[in-house]
Amino acid sequence: MNYKFLFLVVSIALTLPAGAQNTTTVELVCVGGTFPAPIYTRWFEEYGRTHRSVHLHYLAAGSIEGVRQTSDGASDFGGTDVPVTSDELAKASTKMLLLPSVLGGVVPIYNLPGITKELRFTPEVLAGIYLGTLRGWDDPAIAAANPGVTLPNQRIDVIYRGEASGTTFIWTDYLSKVSSRWQRQVGRGVTVKWPNGKASPKGNGGLAKLVKETPYSIGYVELSFALQNHVPFGSVRNTAGEFIKASLNSLSAAAASKAKSVHGEDFRVSLTNASGESAYPIASFTWLLIPTQSLPPAKRVALKEFLQWMLMDGQAFTSDLGYAQLPVVLIEMERGAVAKL
């Protein structure tokens, strides 16, 4: 039994106003990663303003915990940045649907005192930095991608997520696609054996804060955390050879290039290294993990209504937080899947 999780759930219940704890109120708890935490928190607040009988709570405990708690039935639903495998879905105590909720991007953030011009990164440079084969900021490979920038003769301080992380999965999934050496030596995963660097405090926010406090460092975070923490982040060369900065348009372009890859109700599509001149190459869906059979009727109805709101009205809140809306064609497919719950 996960006593930490139970403690959090009980704490939520105890903080509710007395009038909210009655038989007409539905409480829904979602456990998941930090990647989508800003948008989920906003959605739950906005939905609660007009649906006062439904209380939604988000616990940003990590994608792995989100999958575990939802699979075990401890959480009403979950959030994950990692597309759960077919084996994991088969072993879960309840049948589940992975539903893309929003588009995000993982960006290379850095701290270079005195450098005001935005840096550009090639796939080879990012892989080399994290492999430890490229160690200095004035390395010729970085200089070649950044003409006109006077790079410092300083060692690169590499920072990565120490705990299991969906953001790490997206980052290493990308590096595995663009670097055969990375694929052979490290691979992709929520945790990997890092060949270089040091671990950050927990969460996207923890890594962003450490980079901000560490001169000559580099790290990776979800776009919204780079924006919130006012940390510089660079553009990345995509498959078309264009240096693209993460933005609402470039994230949407990545999703559009993969929209035809969705078949039936299997929405587990990787967006990293997507094709297209305007596509940002380290983009990803983040998914909600929805039990399809185990929820009590009142919770099932309340969750279905929230999901339909999320796919329509809720998409309007994404841009302010650095996320991109789902493609219209995908929204329609998801609404059909939700209607069957």
C-alpha positions as CSV (number, residue, x, y, z in Angstrom):
1,M,0.0,0.0,0.0
2,N,1.3,3.5,-0.9
3,Y,0.9,5.3,2.5
4,K,2.4,8.5,1.1
5,F,-0.4,8.6,-1.6
6,L,-3.1,7.9,1.0
7,F,-1.7,10.7,3.2
8,L,-2.0,13.1,0.3
9,V,-5.6,12.0,-0.5
10,V,-6.6,12.3,3.2
11,S,-5.0,15.7,3.4
12,I,-7.0,16.9,0.4
13,A,-10.2,15.7,2.0
14,L,-9.5,17.4,5.3
15,T,-8.8,20.7,3.6
16,L,-12.2,20.8,1.8
17,P,-14.9,23.1,3.2
18,A,-17.4,21.2,5.3
19,G,-20.1,22.0,2.8
20,A,-18.1,20.4,0.0
21,Q,-17.9,17.0,1.7
22,N,-21.4,15.8,0.9
23,T,-23.0,13.1,-1.1
24,T,-23.6,15.4,-4.2
25,T,-19.9,16.2,-4.5
26,V,-17.6,14.1,-6.7
27,E,-13.9,14.0,-5.8
28,L,-11.4,13.0,-8.5
29,V,-7.7,12.6,-7.9
30,C,-5.1,12.5,-10.7
31,V,-1.5,11.5,-10.1
32,G,1.1,12.2,-12.8
33,G,4.2,14.0,-14.0
34,T,5.5,17.5,-13.6
35,F,5.6,18.0,-17.4
36,P,1.9,18.9,-17.6
37,A,1.4,20.1,-14.0
38,P,0.9,23.8,-14.9
39,I,-1.8,23.1,-17.5
40,Y,-3.6,20.5,-15.4
41,T,-3.6,22.7,-12.4
42,R,-5.1,25.5,-14.5
43,W,-7.7,23.2,-16.0
44,F,-8.8,21.8,-12.7
45,E,-9.2,25.4,-11.3
46,E,-11.1,26.7,-14.3
47,Y,-13.4,23.6,-14.5
48,G,-14.2,24.0,-10.8
49,R,-15.4,27.5,-11.3
50,T,-18.4,26.4,-13.4
51,H,-18.8,22.8,-12.1
52,R,-18.9,23.3,-8.3
53,S,-20.0,19.7,-7.6
54,V,-16.8,18.3,-9.0
55,H,-13.5,18.7,-7.2
56,L,-10.4,17.7,-9.2
57,H,-7.0,17.4,-7.6
58,Y,-3.6,16.9,-9.3
59,L,-0.6,15.4,-7.5
60,A,2.6,16.0,-9.5
61,A,4.4,12.8,-8.2
62,G,6.0,11.8,-11.6
63,S,4.8,9.8,-14.6
64,I,5.9,6.5,-13.2
65,E,3.9,7.1,-10.0
66,G,0.9,8.2,-12.2
67,V,1.0,4.9,-14.2
68,R,1.5,2.8,-11.0
69,Q,-1.3,4.5,-9.0
70,T,-3.8,4.3,-11.9
71,S,-2.9,0.8,-12.8
72,D,-3.4,-0.3,-9.1
73,G,-6.7,1.6,-8.8
74,A,-5.3,3.9,-6.1
75,S,-5.8,7.0,-8.2
76,D,-9.0,7.9,-10.1
77,F,-6.9,8.7,-13.2
78,G,-3.3,9.4,-14.0
79,G,-1.0,11.5,-16.1
80,T,2.1,10.3,-18.0
81,D,4.6,11.7,-20.5
82,V,5.7,8.1,-21.4
83,P,3.5,6.1,-23.8
84,V,2.7,3.1,-21.6
85,T,3.6,-0.2,-23.3
86,S,1.1,-2.9,-24.3
87,D,2.5,-5.2,-21.7
88,E,2.0,-2.6,-18.9
89,L,-1.6,-2.0,-20.1
90,A,-2.2,-5.8,-20.1
91,K,-0.9,-6.2,-16.5
92,A,-2.9,-3.3,-15.1
93,S,-5.7,-4.2,-12.7
94,T,-8.2,-2.3,-15.0
95,K,-8.4,-1.6,-18.7
96,M,-7.1,1.9,-19.5
97,L,-7.2,4.4,-22.3
98,L,-4.2,6.7,-23.0
99,L,-5.6,10.1,-24.1
100,P,-3.4,12.9,-25.4
101,S,-4.3,16.0,-23.5
102,V,-1.9,18.7,-24.7
103,L,1.3,19.3,-26.7
104,G,4.5,20.2,-25.0
105,G,8.2,20.5,-25.9
106,V,11.4,19.7,-24.1
107,V,14.0,22.5,-24.6
108,P,17.7,22.8,-23.9
109,I,18.2,25.5,-21.3
110,Y,21.5,27.1,-20.4
111,N,23.3,29.6,-18.3
112,L,26.0,31.6,-20.1
113,P,26.9,34.8,-18.3
114,G,27.4,37.7,-20.8
115,I,25.8,35.9,-23.8
116,T,22.6,37.6,-24.9
117,K,22.2,36.0,-28.3
118,E,20.0,32.9,-28.4
119,L,22.1,29.7,-29.0
120,R,21.5,27.1,-31.6
121,F,22.1,23.4,-31.1
122,T,22.5,20.6,-33.5
123,P,21.5,17.0,-32.6
124,E,25.2,16.1,-32.7
125,V,26.1,18.8,-30.2
126,L,23.3,17.9,-27.7
127,A,24.2,14.2,-27.9
128,G,27.9,15.0,-27.5
129,I,27.4,17.2,-24.5
130,Y,25.4,14.6,-22.6
131,L,27.7,11.8,-23.7
132,G,30.6,13.8,-22.3
133,T,32.6,13.8,-25.6
134,L,32.0,17.6,-26.1
135,R,33.1,19.3,-22.9
136,G,33.7,23.0,-23.5
137,W,31.4,25.9,-24.5
138,D,33.9,27.1,-27.1
139,D,34.0,23.7,-28.8
140,P,34.2,24.1,-32.6
141,A,31.0,22.2,-33.1
142,I,29.0,24.7,-31.0
143,A,30.8,27.6,-32.6
144,A,30.0,26.4,-36.1
145,A,26.3,26.4,-35.2
146,N,26.5,29.9,-33.6
147,P,28.5,32.2,-36.0
148,G,29.0,35.7,-34.5
149,V,28.7,34.5,-30.9
150,T,31.9,34.7,-28.7
151,L,31.6,31.6,-26.7
152,P,33.4,31.3,-23.3
153,N,36.4,29.0,-22.7
154,Q,34.5,27.3,-19.9
155,R,33.7,23.7,-19.2
156,I,30.0,22.8,-19.7
157,D,28.3,21.8,-16.5
158,V,25.8,19.2,-17.5
159,I,22.6,18.7,-15.5
160,Y,20.0,15.9,-15.7
161,R,17.0,14.7,-13.8
162,G,18.0,12.3,-11.1
163,E,14.7,10.7,-10.5
164,A,12.5,8.7,-12.9
165,S,11.0,11.3,-15.2
166,G,8.8,11.5,-18.3
167,T,10.7,14.5,-19.4
168,T,13.9,12.5,-19.3
169,F,12.1,9.8,-21.5
170,I,11.3,12.4,-24.1
171,W,14.8,13.8,-24.0
172,T,16.5,10.4,-24.3
173,D,14.0,9.2,-26.9
174,Y,15.1,12.1,-29.1
175,L,18.8,11.6,-28.5
176,S,18.4,7.9,-29.3
177,K,16.8,8.8,-32.7
178,V,19.5,11.3,-33.7
179,S,22.7,9.6,-32.3
180,S,23.5,6.0,-32.9
181,R,26.2,6.2,-30.2
182,W,23.7,7.4,-27.7
183,Q,21.3,4.6,-28.7
184,R,24.0,2.0,-28.2
185,Q,25.6,3.3,-25.0
186,V,22.7,4.9,-23.1
187,G,19.3,4.4,-24.8
188,R,15.9,5.8,-23.9
189,G,14.1,5.6,-20.6
190,V,12.6,7.4,-17.6
191,T,15.9,6.8,-16.0
192,V,19.2,6.0,-17.7
193,K,22.8,5.5,-16.7
194,W,24.1,9.0,-17.5
195,P,27.6,9.1,-18.9
196,N,28.2,12.7,-17.8
197,G,26.8,15.4,-15.5
198,K,25.1,15.7,-12.2
199,A,21.5,15.2,-11.0
200,S,19.2,18.1,-10.2
201,P,16.6,18.5,-7.5
202,K,13.3,16.7,-8.3
203,G,11.0,17.9,-11.0
204,N,11.2,20.2,-14.1
205,G,11.1,23.1,-11.7
206,G,14.1,21.8,-9.7
207,L,16.2,21.4,-12.8
208,A,15.3,24.8,-14.2
209,K,16.2,26.4,-10.8
210,L,19.6,24.6,-10.7
211,V,20.5,25.7,-14.2
212,K,19.5,29.3,-13.4
213,E,21.8,29.2,-10.3
214,T,24.8,27.4,-12.1
215,P,26.9,29.5,-14.5
216,Y,28.0,27.6,-17.7
217,S,25.4,24.9,-17.2
218,I,23.0,23.2,-19.5
219,G,19.9,21.1,-18.8
220,Y,16.5,20.2,-20.3
221,V,13.0,21.1,-19.2
222,E,9.4,21.3,-20.5
223,L,8.9,24.6,-22.3
224,S,6.5,26.1,-19.8
225,F,9.1,25.7,-17.0
226,A,11.7,27.5,-19.0
227,L,9.3,30.4,-19.6
228,Q,8.2,30.5,-15.9
229,N,11.7,30.5,-14.6
230,H,13.0,33.0,-17.3
231,V,15.8,30.7,-18.3
232,P,17.3,31.0,-21.8
233,F,16.7,28.1,-24.1
234,G,18.0,27.4,-27.6
235,S,16.7,26.4,-31.0
236,V,17.4,22.9,-32.3
237,R,18.1,21.8,-35.8
238,N,15.3,19.6,-37.1
239,T,15.2,16.9,-39.8
240,A,14.8,19.5,-42.5
241,G,18.0,21.2,-41.4
242,E,16.3,24.2,-39.9
243,F,17.1,25.6,-36.5
244,I,13.7,25.8,-34.8
245,K,12.8,27.2,-31.4
246,A,10.0,25.6,-29.4
247,S,6.8,27.6,-29.8
248,L,3.1,26.9,-30.2
249,N,3.4,26.8,-34.0
250,S,6.5,24.6,-34.1
251,L,4.9,22.1,-31.6
252,S,1.7,22.0,-33.6
253,A,3.8,21.4,-36.8
254,A,5.4,18.4,-35.1
255,A,2.0,17.0,-34.2
256,A,0.5,17.6,-37.6
257,S,3.3,15.6,-39.2
258,K,2.4,12.5,-37.1
259,A,-1.4,12.8,-37.0
260,K,-1.9,10.1,-39.6
261,S,0.1,7.7,-37.4
262,V,-2.9,7.4,-35.0
263,H,-4.9,4.2,-35.6
264,G,-8.2,3.4,-33.8
265,E,-8.0,4.4,-30.2
266,D,-4.3,3.8,-29.8
267,F,-3.0,7.4,-29.3
268,R,0.6,6.4,-28.3
269,V,2.5,8.3,-31.0
270,S,6.0,9.6,-30.5
271,L,6.6,13.2,-31.9
272,T,10.3,13.4,-31.3
273,N,12.4,14.1,-34.4
274,A,9.2,14.7,-36.5
275,S,9.5,15.7,-40.1
276,G,8.6,19.1,-41.6
277,E,10.5,22.3,-42.1
278,S,8.7,24.1,-39.2
279,A,8.5,21.2,-36.7
280,Y,10.3,21.5,-33.4
281,P,12.2,18.2,-33.0
282,I,11.8,17.5,-29.3
283,A,8.0,17.7,-29.0
284,S,5.6,15.3,-27.3
285,F,2.1,14.6,-26.3
286,T,1.4,14.2,-22.6
287,W,-1.3,11.6,-21.9
288,L,-4.1,11.2,-19.4
289,L,-4.5,7.6,-18.3
290,I,-8.2,6.8,-18.0
291,P,-9.7,3.7,-16.4
292,T,-12.5,2.5,-18.7
293,Q,-14.3,0.1,-16.3
294,S,-13.4,0.4,-12.6
295,L,-14.7,3.8,-11.6
296,P,-18.0,4.2,-9.7
297,P,-20.8,5.5,-11.9
298,A,-20.8,9.0,-10.4
299,K,-17.0,9.4,-10.9
300,R,-17.2,7.9,-14.4
301,V,-19.8,10.4,-15.5
302,A,-17.9,13.3,-13.9
303,L,-14.6,12.3,-15.5
304,K,-16.3,11.9,-19.0
305,E,-17.8,15.4,-18.7
306,F,-14.4,16.9,-17.7
307,L,-12.6,15.2,-20.5
308,Q,-15.1,16.5,-23.1
309,W,-14.6,20.0,-21.6
310,M,-10.8,19.6,-21.7
311,L,-10.9,18.6,-25.4
312,M,-13.0,21.6,-26.3
313,D,-13.1,24.6,-24.0
314,G,-10.0,23.6,-22.1
315,Q,-7.7,23.8,-25.1
316,A,-8.1,27.6,-25.0
317,F,-6.0,27.8,-21.8
318,T,-2.9,26.1,-23.2
319,S,-1.1,28.9,-25.0
320,D,-0.7,31.1,-21.9
321,L,1.3,28.4,-20.3
322,G,3.6,27.4,-23.2
323,Y,1.6,24.4,-24.4
324,A,0.1,23.9,-27.9
325,Q,-3.5,22.8,-28.6
326,L,-4.1,19.3,-30.0
327,P,-4.8,19.0,-33.7
328,V,-8.5,19.3,-34.5
329,V,-8.5,15.9,-36.2
330,L,-7.1,14.3,-33.1
331,I,-9.6,16.1,-30.8
332,E,-12.5,14.6,-32.8
333,M,-11.0,11.1,-32.5
334,E,-10.5,11.5,-28.8
335,R,-14.0,12.8,-28.2
336,G,-15.3,9.7,-29.9
337,A,-13.2,7.5,-27.6
338,V,-14.4,9.5,-24.5
339,A,-18.0,9.1,-25.5
340,K,-17.6,5.3,-25.3
341,L,-16.3,5.3,-21.7
